[in-house]
Each structure stands twice: as C-alpha cells, then as structure tokens.
Amino acid sequence: MNHVRAALYLDFDNVFSGLYKLDPDVAVHFADNPAGWLHRLATTATTDGMRRWLVLRCYLNPAGWVYRTDQGGEQTRLYFSKFRPSFVRAGFDVIDCPRYGSTKNAADIRIVVDAVDALSADTRYDEFVIASGDSDMTPLLQRLRRSDRRTMIVSPDAADAFTAIADQVLDSQHLLALVQGESVDLDDETASEVETGFDDRVLADEGDAPASGQSEAYEALRSLVTQEYTTATEPLNMASLSTRLRTRLGPSVSDSNWFGFGSFARAVASLALPNLRMSQHLLWDTSRHPAPAATTAPLRVTLPDPVERLGNQLDLPRIPQPWWPEIYRTLAEYAQSQRFNLTQCTSWVRDRLHEQGLPVSRNAVGFVARGTSIGGCPLHRQPSPTADEIAAAFVGNVLGRADAADITFSDDETATVHAWLGAPPDNSTEQVIRTEGPS
C-alpha cells in the first residue's frame, strides 16, 4: 500500500482559540482526543494513499488559557497545559512555547525553522500540513512550493493570502466536521448562499457493509432509523434526525465516521429501507409521503458596488438585503433557545428560514455564524446575544477582513455596507477570547 510521507506542525494556541470562538465543546473535544481527528486526517483529501505521519509536532503555550463556563454558570480558566498529555499520548512531540512578549509566542517561528530544517533532511517529506492561520507563515508555504512539496493548511480562521498558495485548505467548516467525525468534502461549494432545489438520490451501493467491529452499534442505528422512518407522517429532516441519533448512539458515530460510510446519508442509504428517497435535507417513503416541493432560487441579486466588491474578495453571500435581518433574528432565537452547537445551529436556522420562505443555504448561515463569533460576539455567550449584537459583530468582522485585505471604502461606501447588511454603524463588541491571563 502506498503512503504519503507527511509532517504535521500544529500551532495549538492558534487553532484551539479559533475553534473555541466558534464552538467551545468542539474545541475541547479537539484538544482532548487528538488521536481521533489525527486518524481521520490521515485519509482526508489525499489521492496518493494514506498519510504516514513521520513528524507530529504540537507547539503549545502552557500558560495560555480561555474562559470556560461551568455547570453553575461560573467562569473558570481552562489552561492549555491540561491538554498536553492528550497530545503526548497521540504521538505528538509537544514543544512548549511561552510568550516572548505581551501578545506573541514563538510558535510561528519555531514551525518555520523546523519545517525548513525538514526540507534538508535525508527523508523526503511529500506533504507538509501546517495547522495554523498565522499569515506570518506565508513565506514558509512559498518556500515549500519552490521545493515541490504539497501543502495543506488546517485552520478555522486563516487569512486569504495564506490559504491562496496552499494545495489544500481545511477551513472552519471542514475542521469542525473532521473533529466531530463527519465526512469532509473539500469539493463542497462552500460559498453557495441559496438552496436551489432537491437532489433526489440513494447513495449507498449494493453490498456496502459497516466498518469492522461496528455491527452492534450499526444494528442500533438500523433500529432507531427504521422506527422513525416507519412512524413518520411526513418527510424527515435529515439534520434533525442525525442530531437525535448522535445523542442516542454516543461516540460510536464519531469514532467510526458513521460506521465507515463517511456520512449520515450514506449510512442511512445502506439500511435499504423500502421506498426510500433522499434529498440534500430530507428523506421520505415514496409509498406514503408526497415528494417535497423543490425550492427555487431567485435571480442573481444586484448588489451595491461596495457590497459587490466584498462578495468578490471575501465570498460574502450574495443574498437580498431584506434577508440579512431575518438571519440575525433567527440566529438570536437559536442562541436563546438551544444549547449551542455550530453544526446543529446552521441546520436549525436554515430550516426556520425556509419555513419563512427564505431559501438561505446552510453555508450562508455558517458564514454569518462564524463571522459573528470571530467578530467578538460568540453565539454560545451568556446571556445570549441579541439580533442587533449579532449584526454589529458580523458587519464589524466583514469590514475588518476587508481592511486586512486592503479593500478601502469611503465613509459613504461604509454606510452603504452597513445599510445593506442590516447593521447600525459604529457598533463594537468586546473580544472574550484570550490565550494567556493578564499579567
């Protein structure tokens, strides 16, 4: 069997903090069980064979910390040093990187030095996986490219200039899926903003079987899905059903990546339920349920010039202006009524918007949710954020990214962006994430 000789360099503080802004529970799972996602990463987005990890290095500031809310609602410090043993057990060489100044540790320069050293080693590394969003390492990727080495960036929040020169990028959506054991499809159209209709299909091939050693849990899946399928009086929402099954089946789902099928849809299709049809979002019995009506996408939205520039440069969703306040309002409703989970959040909000006749895609919802969290107003915050706070944080993040990309606007153009995206100007939110306690 062919193997890809690979080296992985993880800037723990950078990746963990980025994940923590999006979904604290997933971030903690990422740090508690690196062996799980590392095993899945070995076969993710590689066509030349499974990656063989010749180098595994984790650069960690042991004094770094984030606030973690306990069951009593009290905030305590969660120190990064707690996760050091987990990475040691997973085979990582953990390198302590305390801060040299008030805001910067040495992880980025250590990664650069170690990766360049690896280029001159006797062993030829086929691929370098850089788990960091620090744009300071852009010259490293350029150096690796000149040496004809493949590169992958793994980061929940990487600068566009950094990701543009990598061969593969695992962004926040892909990384969340990787950690949670979901299928990671780099060919997904992540910038899609409007649902265009149903894609009726049955995905599993005849003869597919669950992964070795998973027969008992797989039969539990069969029993639960069959019960819901046979008693349903209308098409079942796949996102809601998969969430219920994760709760009932526990870690066996993530550990086996849906019992070896790679996705929830393929696992369900393998059950060979009678008269089963599936779309991107629903499954139904053709003998008992009427086929869901397909949604139709509006014509291409004409955007004001400054918003058009943001769409071209930052992949800002191209959706009508009246939809934006409804997205913020529905996100606020979710944050107030549900225990936060980003994967569930995007499905829940998309479904509520569809009920209002707004065919906003899950990708567009995820774009707003991630921008809101990175903009300093995480949806898991307590008390939960209001729609106005979500709007202000999201627009602030968009304009901050524009500034970092040297997209300049006049005052009138900035006002146009605020008006189109449905947020009042001159609002700010407090950043709550830290990588080290105050001195």
N, C-alpha and C positions, 0 to 999 in steps of 0.2 A: 504494500500500500504506500502510495506517495504521501509525503508530509511536506508542509511548508515550514521551513526553519524560521521561527518568529521570535522577536524580542518585544516585550511589553514594558513600558515605562508609565507608571501611574502617579500623577500629582494628586495625592489623596485630598488635600485641603481644597483644591480647586474643584474636583469632580464632586466630592461629597457635598460641599457647600452649595454648588449649583443644583444638585438633586434635592437637597434639603429645602431650598426655596420653592421647588415645585411640589414635592410630596415627601414630608418628613418620614413617614413609615417606609416608603420605598428606599429612601436614603439609608435608613438604619439597616434595612434588610441587605442592601448593597454592601454595607460595611461589616455586618455580622456574618454573612455567608458568601465570601468572595469565591469559594470553590465552585458554587453553583453556577454563577454567571460566567466564571472563567471557563468552565467546561463547555457551556453553550457558545461562548465567543470563539472557541476553537473551530467551530464549524459554521460560523456566521460570515456570509459574504466572502467565501473563498471557493474557487473553482479548481484549484490545483491539488486539493487534498486537505486533510485536517491539519490545523496548525499544531506544530510541536513547539512548546514553549521552552526555548533554550535559555532565555533570560526573563525573569519576573522580578521587577523592582517596584517597590512602593515607597514613595517619598512623603513622609508624614511629619507634621509638626506636633509633637506630643503635648505641647501646651495649648494647642488650638481647641476651641470649643464652640458649641452653639447652645442656644437656649432650648430646652426640652420641657414641654408642659406635662406634668404627671397627672395621674388619675384624679387627684384632688384639685386640679386647676392651678397648682403652684409651678412656677418656672424654676427649673434647676439647670445647672450646667452639665452638658454632655461632652466630656473631654474626648478628644480624638485618640488619646492613648489607650482608651478602653478597647479599641478595635485592633490594636497591634497584634495580639495573639491570634486573632482570626486570620490575618494575612500570613502570619508565620506558618500556621497550620496548613494554609492553602499552597505553600511552597514559595511564597514571595520572600525576597531579600528586602527587609524593611530598613530604610535609611532615615534616621531622624534628621529633620531639617527645621531647627528652631529659627525664629525670626532674627534677622540681622538688624532690622530697623523697626519702625512702628507699624508698618503695614506689609512688609515683604519678607518672605523666607527665601531660602536658597534652592528650592525645588527645581525651578525652571533652569537655572544654570547648571545644576547637577545633572539634570536629564540631558541637556545639550552635550555636556562633556562626556557623559557615559555613552550616549548614542554615537558620537563621533569616534570615540575610542573603539566602539564595536565595529565600525567600518574598517578599521585596520587590523582587526583580529584575524587569526588563522581561519576561523569558521566564517563562512559566508552566510549572512542572515538575509533571507529572501524578503522579509517584511518587517517593518518597524511599526508597532502600534503605540501611538502617543495618546495617552488618556489625560488630556488637559485641554482647556480652552484658552490658554495664555497665548495671546498673539505675539508675545516676545519670542516665541519659538518658531516663528515663520521662517527665519533664515535656516533653521535646522532642517525643515522639510525641503527647502530648496537645495540644501547640501545633499540630502538623501536622494532626491530626484536626480541630481547630477551623477550620483553613483549608481543609478539604475536600480534602485531598491523601491519596492512597493511600500506605500504608507497608508495607514488608517488613523484617523482621529476619532477618539471617543470622548465626547463632551456634551453636557446638557446646555452649554452656553458658550459657543466658540465664535470668534469674530469671523466675518465673511472672508477677509483677506487670508486668514489662516486656513480655513477649510477649502478655499478655492484651489489650492495646489496639492491637496491630498487625493490619493486614488479612491479612497472610501471614507465616508463620514458616518458615524453613528451619532445622531443628534439626540435631543432630549426624548423625543417620541420613541426612537429605536432603543435608547438606553433603558427607558422605563420598561419597554417590552422585554428586553433581554434579562433584566433583573427579576421580573415577575414570571418569566418562563413562557412568555408569549412568542409567537412567530415574529421574526424580524425580517421585514421585506423592504430592502433598500430601493426597490423599484416602484414603491407606492408613490402616487402623485401627491406629495405632502402639501403642496401649495393649493390643491383643489379647495374651492370655497363654497361651491353649490352642489348639492346632490342632484344628479342628472337622471336618475331613474333606477329601476331594479335590474339586477343581473341574475336572472334565474339560473340556478346551477345545482348540481350534485357533484361534490369534489372528490370523494374517495374513489379509488379504483377497486374493482372487484378483487378480493383476495387480500386486501390490506389487513394487517393484524397489529395489535397493540405491542408496545415495546416489551422486551423480555422482562419478566418479573413483575409486570403490572396487571396481571389478569384479574386479581381480586378487586383492585380499585377500578379497573375498566368495567367490570361487571356492575359495580356500584353506580358508575356513570350511566351504563345502559338502563339500569332500573329506574334511576331518577329521571332521565330524559324521556324514557318511554311513558312513565306515569304522567309527566306534564304534557307530553305530546298527545296522548290518547284522551286526556280530560279537557284539553284546551278547546274553547268555543270560538276562538279567532286566532289568527296568526300570532306566533310567539316572537317577542322581541329578543334577538339573539344576545345583545349586550346584557340585558337584564337577566336572561337565563344563565349566561356564563358566570355572572357575578354570584347568583344563588348557588350554582354548582361549586364554585371555588370555596364558598363558605361551608358547604356540606362535605366536600371531599378533602379539604385541607391541603397540606403541602404536596400531596401526591401529584397534583395538577402541575405546579411549577417545576417540581423536581424532574418530571418526565416530559415536560413540554407537551402537555395534552396527550400523554401516553404514547409518545413517539410520533404523533401525527403532525405536530408542528403548529396547529391552530385549532381553535374550538370548532370551527366549521367542518374541518376535515374529520375531527373526532366524531362529531355527530353524524356526518355522512357515512362513516364506517359502520354505524349501527344498522344500516339497511332498513330503516323504518319504512313501513308501507306508504306509498303515495307521497313521499317526502319531496318537497321543493324548497329551495332556499334562495334568498336574495342577499344583498350585502348586509341587510339589517334584520330580516325576518325569516322564519321558517314556518311552513304550514302543510297541512294534509290536503292534497288536491281533491280528495273524495268528500271532504267535509267542510272545507273552508273556501270561500271565494278568494281568488287571486287578488292580492293587494293592488290598488291602483298605482301606476307609476307616477312619480313626481316629475314635473317638467321644470327645466332650468330657464330662468329669464335670459333675455338677450344680454349681450355684453354690456356692462354698466359703463356709462360715460362718466369719467372721474375728472374733478378739477385738476389743473396741471400739477400743483404740488403733491396731491394725493397720487396722481399717476406716477410721478417720479418715485414715491415711496413704494408703490406696487412693483415697479420695475427693479428697484435696487434692493428692497428688503422683503419682497414677496408678501407685502401687505395684502390680505384678502380683498378681492375686488367685488364688494357687495354693496347693495344700495344703502344710501345714507340712513333711511328710517330703520334699518335692521340693527344698527350698532347699539342704540339704547336698549333694544329688546334683548340683545346678547348680554349686556351688562346686568340688566334686571334679572334675567334668568340665572346667570351665574351667582348673583347675590342670593337668589331664592335657594339655589342648591347649597351654598355655603351656610345658610341659616338653618336648613332642614336636614342636612345629611352629614355623616362623618366623612371627612374629605378623603377622596382617593382620585387621583387625576384621571386614571383610565375610566373609572365609573363616571366621573364628573362630565367628561366630554360626551359620553353616550347619553347620560341623563339630560343634559342641557340640549343636545341636538334633538332628542325625542320631544322635549317640551316645545322647542321652537317649531318643529314640524307640525305639532298639534295646532300651532297658531298660524299655520300656512306659510312659514318661513323656511324654505329648504336649505338651511345653513348646514354645511358639512361638518363632520366631526373634526376634520383637520383645521377648519377655520376656528371652531370653538377652542381647540387646543392651542392654536396660535395666540388667541386672546388670553387664555388662562395662563400660559407660560409668560407672556409679556407682562401681565398683571403681577405675577409673583416676582419676576426679576425686577420689575419696576418698584418694588418695595411694599406691595400690598398682597401678601400671600392669602389665598382663599382659605387656608386652614387656620388663619388668625382668629383669636378670640379676644373680644367679641368679633363676630363675623363682619366682613366689610360690607358697606352699602354699595348700591349701584353707582353712585357718584364717585365713591372712593376707587372702585374698580376702574371706572372710566378714566379718572385722573391718572392713576398709576399706569394704565395701559398706554395712554397717549404720551405720558412722560417717557416711558420706555421706548416707544417708537421714535420720538424726537431725539432721545439720547442716542439711539442707534444711528439715526440719520446724521447727527453731528459727528459721531465717531467715523462714519463713512464719508465725511466731508461733503455731505449734501446740505447746502446752505439755503436758508429761506429768509425772505424779508419778514417784517412784522406782520404785514397783511397776509402773506402766504402761511405763516404760522397760525394766524387766526382762522384761515380757511381750513387748515388741517384739523384744528380743534373743533370747528363747526361741523365738518363732515363726519368726524369720528364721534361726535356727540359728547364732548367733554368740555367743561368750562376751562378757560385759560388760567395759567398761573397757580395751579394747584400742585402741591408736593406731598409726598408721603415719606415716612421715616423708614429707613432701612433697618431691619431687625436681625439680619444675619451677621455673625461675627466669626472670625477664625481664630481669635485669641482674646482673652479677657483684658479689661482695661488695666493699664499699668498703675 
